[in-house]
Amino acid sequence: MADTLARIKELDKERTSLIDTAKKAALTAADQAITALNALGFNYRLISDGKKTASTKRKFKTKSRKGTRIIKDAPCVICKFKTSPSHDARKHRFSQGKKKRPFTAKELSDLGLKKV
């Protein structure tokens, strides 16, 4: 059993050594290629572990939830009636004044809504 563990440790060291040698060879080749590209006027650099430096980090916004809300098939809580197509209280957010009020017949037609 002790022989087996000693052999496994030996193989791990050999594996690590081989990986380090291969990594050094690949990095040397990559550095030479980047040097050649930079000499041609391009601006490339090699970054380890896929991590970006502080100057190249970008913050990406999460996906938008626009259009994911569902209007219930129920009367609007402000108008107290259903329309076709349906609407809810969010449709009243641009109402004049502080208090939201039901739509008039003209406002309904302007918004493309019909009373049901």
N, C-alpha and C positions, 0 to 999 in steps of 0.2 A: 504494500500500500504506500509506504514511504517513497519507494522508487517511482511509483506512478505520479505522486504529487510533485516530486522533484523534476520529473520529465515534463509535466504540464507547465511548471514554472519556467523551465528552460525553453520550452516551445513559445511561451508568452514573450520572453525576452527576445527570442529570435524573430518572432512576428513583429514586435515593436521596432526592432532594428531594421527589418526589411521595409516596414512602412515609412520610417524616418528617411531611409535612403531614397525610396521612391518619391517621397514628398519633396526632398531637396532637389532631386533631378527635375521634377515637374515645375517647381518654383523657379529654378534657373532658366528653364525653357520659356516659361511665362514671362519672366523679367526681361529676357532677351527680345521676345516678341513685342512687349509693351515699349521697350526702348526703341525698337524699330518703328513702331507706329507713332511714337512721340516725335521721332526725327522727321517723319513725314508731315508733321504739323497737326496731328490729332492729339487730343488730351485724354489719355487713358491712365488709370492707376489700378493697382491690384489691392483688394481689400480682403483680409483674412476672415474666416468664419462667417462670411456673408453679412457681417455687421456693417452698417453704414457709419461713416464718421458724423460728427455733430453738424458739419456744414451741409451734408447731403441728406439728412433726415427730413422726411416730409410727413406731415400729419394728414391722414386721409379721413374724410368725413364718412360716417356710417351711411348706409343706404337710406334713401328718403322714404318716408311713409306716405308720400303724397298719393292720393287716389286709393288708399287702402281702407278708408272708412266706409261703412255700409249704412245707408239710410234705411231706417226701419219703415215697414209698410204700416204706418200709423199716422194719425193726424198730427200736424205740427203743433207743438205745445204753445206756440204764440198765436198762430192763425186759428187754431181749433178746427181745421178742416184738412182733408186730403187734397193733393193736387196730382196732376199727371204731367210730367214725371214727378215723382215724390220729392219732397224737400223737408228739411227739419230746421231747427232753430239756428243752425250755422248760416243758413241762407240770409238771415236777418242781420248779420253782423255789420252791414254797411247802412243800416237804417239811420235816417236823420234823427238827431236828438239822442238823449241818453236812454230813454225808455224804448224798448223794441215794441213795435205795434204790428198788427196783421197787415198783409199786403192789400192794396187797393186793386180794383179790377184792372186799372191801367198798368200798375206795377207788375201784376201777374202776367199780363200780355207782353210787357217789355222783357220779362225774364223767360218767356216761353213756357209758362206754366198755365194749366187749365184746372179750374176747380172741379173736383169730382164729387 
